[in-house]
Structure formats: C-alpha cells, structure tokens
Amino acid sequence: MGEELPTEILKESSLTCIFEQDTEINLFFSNLFKRDFKAFRDMIYKNFPELTNIHTNPDNQSDDELRAKIKGVILNFRERYTDSIKIAETNITAELPEIEEGIKSLEILMGETEHYKYLIMPSVYPICPFDVKRNLFYFTITGVKDGITEFDRLVSIALHEISHFIFFRQIANIPNVLSDRGIHHLKEVLTPVLLQHPDIIKHRKKDYVCGNDESIKYLVEVSGEVMSIFDYVSREFAKNPTREGYPAFLRWLVSIFERIEPEVLRRDLLHAKNGRAVFSDEALKTEFTKPIKIL
C-alpha cells in the first residue's frame, strides 16, 4: 500500500458523520482530471452534465481555476436541493447505531481485535470511495435530485467500506507480491463474500450481493468447472468461515490472486478503458468473461 494507516486504537469502534466541502470538491476534481476511469467519469457526466464541458474543454486553465468552476456547480446543486439534503443527512445519522452493531459483527467475523474510530461523509459525489488514511468513506446522496432521501443500502455500503479498512490492516502483515490493483480486486471479491455471511446479513436491510461487478463477475475455471470469481471464493469461504479459520482463508485468497493477477489486471484495464460496456458489448463481454484457469 505504502500508506500510513490510522493508529489510534479504541476500546470499541465508533462511526461519526462529518462533512468537508473542500474534500467533496476534490473528489470531483481528482476523478475528472487526475484519474482515468471511464465508469467514474460517466457517472459524473450523468448526474452533473454541467461538469462535462468543464472536463472536456479545460482550455488550459490551472487546477485552481478548474476547481473553482467545479465548486460553483456543486454549490449550486447543494443550494437547489438543500431541504432534501438535510433530510438525507438526518436519515443517515439515524442509521449509525445499527451500523456500529454491524461493525462489531464484522470485526468478529474477520478476527479483528483492535477497534478504531470510523468516519462517514454524506456527499453529492455520485460514487462511494474511501480514504484509508483516515478510516473515512463517502456515502453518495446524489439521488436527492430525484427525491431520494432514504437509503436501504446504507448499512451494507458502510460495512463494505469498513471491511476494507480492516482488510488493509491485515494485508499489511501478510507477505505478498501483489500490485495495488491486484490487492484492490482481491478486497472487492473478499468483501461481498463476507457481507453474505448470516452474522452480517442480519444487520442489512436487503440481502443482495454488495460488490462491484468489474471485480466479481469475471469467470474462473477450477478443475474444469466454470463459475464467477465471487461464487468460487464464496464456496471456499463457506467451508471454514469461523474466526479461527479466517486468517488461513485470507492467506489462501492472497495466494490465489498472486497466481491469477496478470489475467485480473487485463480485465481491470479493459473495464477502465470501456466502463460498463464490458457487460453489454458482446465482443468486450466475451473478452472480459473468458475464464481464468486456476491450477
């Protein structure tokens, strides 16, 4: 990772709601001008069409000038939907106690014995990224523009992101040769598997696979049997999902990804360049879902 992880350990994990305007603006700026992920740009374009022209026609403006333009669009959005945003934030705050109970169950499932302060920031940014350095994740409330102020998936998404923070502390102690992108896809397979465990499902409002399609829908072939990477890892986890078995399971998963990483990264690049077209365009879908053999 190469990133400094949070070090303040508590007697019991907590979750606090915050908001930082500059941080929100930088989420838009960095994913428009500093990262090359088509799927993310498409979501920004869809929800904030005014930003499309700012991104595609920067006209040699400085970063500060571009941030200022982005800020104007975002503040206008927030002013337009002020009342709905307040309701959404109130509803999110009301869910925090249930999420904290879910964190306790997640810690037990993952064999985590240390406890930390976690942060959630409701944001009009249309994606839910995280900042591992701060134990902070962003929860999108962009749907306020469509009258959405209640979020059935909040608990699931919160536990999804917090599982990542636990994972990063654990993977730091497991020798491996994985790249950052390889580790990214490993955790995005691991987390939805964990969230399907009965001890976690009981905290969630809806029982659905809480994961990213580009990480869980490519196929693998094991002993002649073809299945999604998600189904394969789920099956193996079900064999020994106890607290005592989890460390061995995680080491096993690391070893699997060390063997298949080159093929996983090919699919990662395919998705980065084409976005969700890898699931709709037949040629791209065929290439994306070509089974990866696990020997």
C-alpha positions as CSV (number, residue, x, y, z in Angstrom):
1,M,0.0,0.0,0.0
2,G,2.7,2.5,1.0
3,E,0.1,4.5,3.0
4,E,0.1,5.3,6.7
5,L,-2.8,3.6,8.4
6,P,-4.7,5.0,11.4
7,T,-3.1,4.2,14.7
8,E,-5.5,5.4,17.4
9,I,-7.0,2.3,18.9
10,L,-10.2,2.5,21.0
11,K,-12.0,0.2,23.4
12,E,-14.9,0.0,21.0
13,S,-15.2,1.0,17.3
14,S,-17.3,4.0,16.6
15,L,-18.8,5.8,13.5
16,T,-19.1,9.5,13.2
17,C,-20.7,11.6,10.4
18,I,-18.7,14.6,9.1
19,F,-18.8,17.0,6.1
20,E,-15.9,18.8,4.4
21,Q,-16.7,21.0,1.4
22,D,-13.1,21.1,0.1
23,T,-12.8,17.3,0.3
24,E,-16.0,16.9,-1.7
25,I,-14.8,19.3,-4.4
26,N,-11.5,17.5,-4.7
27,L,-13.3,14.2,-5.2
28,F,-14.8,15.6,-8.4
29,F,-11.6,17.3,-9.5
30,S,-9.4,14.2,-9.0
31,N,-11.7,11.8,-10.8
32,L,-12.2,14.2,-13.7
33,F,-8.6,15.4,-14.2
34,K,-6.2,13.1,-12.3
35,R,-7.6,9.6,-12.8
36,D,-8.5,7.7,-16.0
37,F,-11.6,5.6,-15.1
38,K,-14.3,5.9,-17.7
39,A,-17.0,4.4,-15.5
40,F,-16.4,7.1,-12.9
41,R,-16.5,9.9,-15.4
42,D,-19.7,8.6,-17.0
43,M,-21.4,8.7,-13.6
44,I,-20.2,12.3,-13.0
45,Y,-21.4,13.3,-16.5
46,K,-24.8,11.7,-16.0
47,N,-25.5,13.4,-12.6
48,F,-23.7,16.7,-13.3
49,P,-24.0,17.4,-17.0
50,E,-22.6,20.9,-16.4
51,L,-19.3,19.3,-15.5
52,T,-19.0,17.5,-18.8
53,N,-17.9,20.6,-20.7
54,I,-15.6,21.8,-17.9
55,H,-13.8,18.4,-18.2
56,T,-13.8,18.0,-21.9
57,N,-12.8,21.7,-22.6
58,P,-10.4,22.7,-19.9
59,D,-9.0,25.5,-22.1
60,N,-5.5,25.4,-20.5
61,Q,-7.0,26.5,-17.2
62,S,-5.0,26.0,-14.0
63,D,-6.0,23.4,-11.4
64,D,-7.2,26.1,-9.1
65,E,-9.4,27.6,-11.9
66,L,-10.9,24.2,-12.7
67,R,-11.6,23.6,-9.0
68,A,-13.3,26.9,-8.8
69,K,-15.6,26.0,-11.7
70,I,-16.4,22.6,-10.2
71,K,-17.1,24.2,-6.9
72,G,-19.6,26.5,-8.5
73,V,-21.5,23.6,-10.0
74,I,-21.5,21.6,-6.7
75,L,-22.6,24.5,-4.5
76,N,-25.4,25.3,-7.0
77,F,-26.6,21.7,-6.7
78,R,-26.4,21.8,-2.9
79,E,-28.4,25.0,-2.8
80,R,-31.1,23.7,-5.2
81,Y,-31.6,20.6,-3.1
82,T,-30.9,22.0,0.4
83,D,-34.0,20.7,2.1
84,S,-33.7,17.2,0.7
85,I,-30.0,17.1,1.6
86,K,-30.9,17.9,5.2
87,I,-33.4,15.1,5.4
88,A,-31.0,12.7,3.8
89,E,-28.3,13.6,6.4
90,T,-30.7,13.2,9.2
91,N,-31.8,9.8,8.0
92,I,-28.1,8.7,7.7
93,T,-27.3,9.8,11.2
94,A,-30.3,7.8,12.5
95,E,-28.7,4.6,11.0
96,L,-25.3,5.0,12.7
97,P,-26.2,2.9,15.8
98,E,-27.2,-0.1,13.6
99,I,-24.1,0.3,11.6
100,E,-22.0,0.2,14.7
101,E,-23.6,-3.0,15.8
102,G,-22.7,-4.4,12.3
103,I,-19.1,-3.3,12.8
104,K,-18.9,-5.4,15.9
105,S,-20.2,-8.5,14.0
106,L,-17.8,-7.7,11.1
107,E,-14.8,-7.5,13.5
108,I,-15.6,-10.8,15.0
109,L,-16.1,-12.4,11.6
110,M,-12.7,-11.1,10.4
111,G,-10.9,-11.9,13.6
112,E,-10.3,-8.2,14.3
113,T,-9.3,-7.5,17.9
114,E,-8.4,-3.8,17.6
115,H,-11.1,-1.0,17.4
116,Y,-11.0,2.3,15.7
117,K,-12.9,5.5,15.0
118,Y,-14.5,5.4,11.5
119,L,-15.9,8.4,9.6
120,I,-18.7,8.7,7.1
121,M,-19.2,11.7,4.9
122,P,-22.5,12.1,3.0
123,S,-21.6,13.6,-0.3
124,V,-23.2,14.6,-3.6
125,Y,-20.3,12.9,-5.4
126,P,-22.0,10.0,-7.2
127,I,-19.7,7.3,-6.1
128,C,-18.7,5.9,-2.7
129,P,-14.9,5.9,-2.4
130,F,-12.9,5.9,0.8
131,D,-9.7,7.3,2.4
132,V,-7.9,4.5,4.2
133,K,-5.5,7.0,5.9
134,R,-8.4,8.5,7.8
135,N,-10.8,5.5,8.1
136,L,-13.2,7.7,6.1
137,F,-15.7,6.6,3.5
138,Y,-18.0,8.7,1.4
139,F,-21.7,7.9,1.0
140,T,-23.3,9.3,-2.1
141,I,-26.6,11.2,-1.7
142,T,-26.7,12.4,-5.3
143,G,-30.2,10.8,-5.5
144,V,-31.6,13.8,-3.7
145,K,-32.1,15.3,-7.1
146,D,-34.7,12.5,-7.7
147,G,-36.3,12.9,-4.3
148,I,-34.3,10.0,-2.7
149,T,-33.6,10.8,1.0
150,E,-33.8,7.3,2.5
151,F,-31.1,4.7,1.8
152,D,-31.8,1.0,2.1
153,R,-28.3,0.2,1.2
154,L,-26.5,2.5,3.7
155,V,-25.7,-0.2,6.2
156,S,-24.5,-2.6,3.5
157,I,-22.3,0.0,1.9
158,A,-20.9,1.2,5.3
159,L,-19.9,-2.3,6.3
160,H,-18.5,-2.9,2.8
161,E,-16.2,0.1,3.2
162,I,-15.2,-0.6,6.8
163,S,-14.3,-4.2,5.9
164,H,-11.7,-2.6,3.6
165,F,-10.1,-0.7,6.4
166,I,-9.9,-3.9,8.5
167,F,-8.5,-5.7,5.4
168,F,-5.8,-3.2,4.8
169,R,-4.5,-3.5,8.3
170,Q,-4.5,-7.3,7.9
171,I,-2.9,-7.5,4.4
172,A,0.0,-5.3,5.7
173,N,1.0,-8.2,7.8
174,I,0.8,-10.9,5.0
175,P,3.8,-11.1,2.8
176,N,2.7,-11.0,-0.9
177,V,3.8,-9.9,-4.3
178,L,0.5,-8.3,-5.4
179,S,0.3,-4.9,-7.1
180,D,-2.0,-2.2,-5.7
181,R,-4.6,-3.1,-8.4
182,G,-4.3,-6.8,-7.6
183,I,-5.0,-6.0,-3.9
184,H,-7.8,-3.8,-4.9
185,H,-9.6,-6.6,-6.8
186,L,-8.9,-9.1,-4.1
187,K,-10.6,-7.0,-1.4
188,E,-13.5,-6.3,-3.8
189,V,-14.1,-10.1,-4.0
190,L,-13.5,-10.7,-0.4
191,T,-15.9,-8.1,1.0
192,P,-19.1,-9.1,-0.8
193,V,-18.4,-12.7,0.3
194,L,-18.1,-11.6,3.9
195,L,-21.3,-9.5,3.7
196,Q,-23.3,-12.6,2.7
197,H,-22.4,-14.3,6.0
198,P,-25.5,-14.7,8.2
199,D,-23.9,-12.8,11.0
200,I,-23.6,-9.7,8.7
201,I,-26.8,-10.2,6.7
202,K,-28.9,-9.7,9.9
203,H,-27.7,-6.1,10.0
204,R,-28.6,-5.4,6.4
205,K,-32.0,-4.3,5.1
206,K,-31.7,-6.1,1.8
207,D,-30.0,-9.4,1.0
208,Y,-28.1,-8.7,-2.2
209,V,-24.5,-9.1,-3.3
210,C,-22.9,-5.9,-2.2
211,G,-20.0,-5.7,-4.6
212,N,-18.5,-4.1,-7.8
213,D,-19.4,-6.0,-11.0
214,E,-16.0,-5.5,-12.5
215,S,-14.4,-7.3,-9.6
216,I,-16.8,-10.2,-9.0
217,K,-18.3,-11.1,-12.4
218,Y,-15.4,-12.3,-14.4
219,L,-15.1,-16.1,-14.6
220,V,-12.7,-18.6,-13.3
221,E,-12.2,-22.3,-14.2
222,V,-11.4,-24.7,-11.4
223,S,-10.9,-28.4,-12.2
224,G,-13.0,-28.0,-15.4
225,E,-15.8,-26.1,-13.6
226,V,-16.5,-22.6,-14.7
227,M,-18.1,-20.1,-12.3
228,S,-17.7,-16.4,-11.3
229,I,-14.8,-15.4,-9.0
230,F,-17.4,-14.4,-6.4
231,D,-19.1,-17.9,-6.4
232,Y,-15.7,-19.6,-6.2
233,V,-14.5,-17.6,-3.3
234,S,-17.9,-17.8,-1.5
235,R,-17.8,-21.6,-1.8
236,E,-14.3,-21.8,-0.3
237,F,-15.2,-19.4,2.5
238,A,-18.3,-21.4,3.4
239,K,-16.0,-24.4,4.1
240,N,-14.4,-22.7,7.1
241,P,-15.9,-19.2,7.8
242,T,-15.1,-19.2,11.6
243,R,-13.0,-16.6,13.3
244,E,-10.2,-19.2,13.8
245,G,-10.4,-20.2,10.1
246,Y,-10.4,-16.6,8.6
247,P,-6.7,-15.9,8.8
248,A,-5.9,-19.1,6.9
249,F,-8.7,-18.3,4.4
250,L,-7.3,-14.8,3.8
251,R,-3.8,-16.2,3.2
252,W,-5.3,-18.7,0.7
253,L,-7.1,-16.0,-1.1
254,V,-3.9,-14.0,-1.4
255,S,-2.1,-17.0,-2.9
256,I,-4.9,-17.4,-5.4
257,F,-4.7,-13.8,-6.5
258,E,-0.9,-14.0,-6.8
259,R,-1.4,-16.7,-9.4
260,I,-4.2,-15.1,-11.4
261,E,-3.2,-11.4,-11.1
262,P,-1.9,-10.9,-14.7
263,E,-5.4,-12.1,-16.0
264,V,-7.2,-10.0,-13.4
265,L,-5.3,-6.9,-14.4
266,R,-6.1,-7.5,-18.1
267,R,-9.8,-7.3,-17.1
268,D,-9.1,-4.3,-14.9
269,L,-7.6,-2.4,-17.9
270,L,-10.5,-3.5,-20.1
271,H,-13.0,-2.0,-17.7
272,A,-11.0,1.1,-17.1
273,K,-11.0,1.9,-20.8
274,N,-14.5,0.9,-21.6
275,G,-16.6,1.2,-18.4
276,R,-19.8,-0.8,-18.2
277,A,-19.6,-1.6,-21.9
278,V,-17.7,-4.7,-20.9
279,F,-21.1,-6.1,-19.7
280,S,-23.2,-5.0,-22.7
281,D,-20.9,-5.0,-25.8
282,E,-20.7,-8.7,-26.9
283,A,-17.1,-8.6,-28.0
284,L,-15.9,-6.8,-24.9
285,K,-18.1,-9.1,-22.7
286,T,-16.6,-12.2,-24.3
287,E,-13.1,-10.9,-23.6
288,F,-13.9,-9.8,-20.1
289,T,-15.6,-13.1,-19.1
290,K,-13.1,-15.5,-20.7
291,P,-12.5,-17.9,-17.8
292,I,-9.2,-17.6,-15.9
293,K,-7.8,-21.1,-15.1
294,I,-6.9,-21.7,-11.5
295,L,-4.5,-24.5,-11.4
